[in-house]
Amino acid sequence: RQDPGSAYSGVISIFNDRLRRGLPVTVLGDGLQTRDFVYVGDVVRFLLAAMARAPAVAGQGFKIFTGRPHTPPDLITSPAAPL
């Protein structure tokens, strides 16, 4: 539900908006840059689990990721593929 017109909008919301409206999608550069997209529900589950372990994890930093890189063309050519 991210606003594709926002200056802070991510590539997924921009691509989704353009594809829904039948507009072309522009990939900048060579299209080989990768990102690790994490579903927000997975982040929420992690945070809830961390809070359940407080104060044992208090003050610690965590990186939440899938470990699966995706390129912009991956998002365009496989819209139904799970990230």
N, C-alpha and C positions, 0 to 999 in steps of 0.2 A: 504493500500500500504506500510505498515511498513515492513522493511527488516527482515525476520525471522532469519537471521544469525547474526543480530546485538546484541551486548551485552546488548543493551537497549530495545530489542524487548519484546513485551508483549505476554501473553499467547495466545491471540486470533490469532495473526499472526503465531505463532509457530504451534499451533494446525492446523490451516487452511493449512499451507504449508505441514505438514506431511500427513494430510488426502488427500490432492490433489495428493500427490505423492504415495499414497497407503501404507504409512509407519505407524507403530503403534504409538499411542500417549501415552506418559508417564505422569502419574499424580503422583506428589511427595506427600509424606505424606499420610494422610487418605482421601484426596480429599474433605474434608468438609470445607476447608477455603473458605471464600466468598469475592467477590469483587462486587462493584457497577459499572458496565460498562455504560458509557455515550457516546452516538453517537456524533461525532465531530460536526455535523451540528447543534445539539441542543446547544452545547457550543457556537458556532459562533452566533446563534440567541440570546442567552443570552448576549453575549458581545456587539453585535450591539444595543440591547435594553438598556444596561447600558450606552453605549456611547451616546445614544440619550438623556439620562437623566443627562448627565454631565452638570455642575459641581456638581449637587445635590448628586451624589454617589462617588465623588472624594475622594480617600483615604480610602474607605471602602473595607473590605475583604468579599469575597463571596465563598461559597461552592456550587458547581454545581454537583448535583447527581440525580439519579432516585428514590432512596429509595427502589429499588428491588435488593436484594442480589442474586448472582449467584455463583455456585461452578464450579470447572473445569469439573466435569462430566456433569453438565447442558450444557456446551458448546459443549461437544462431542455428547451427546445423542439427543440434540435438535438444530442442526445447523441452521434450518430454523426459529426457534422461535425468535421473536424480543426481543432484549435486552432492 
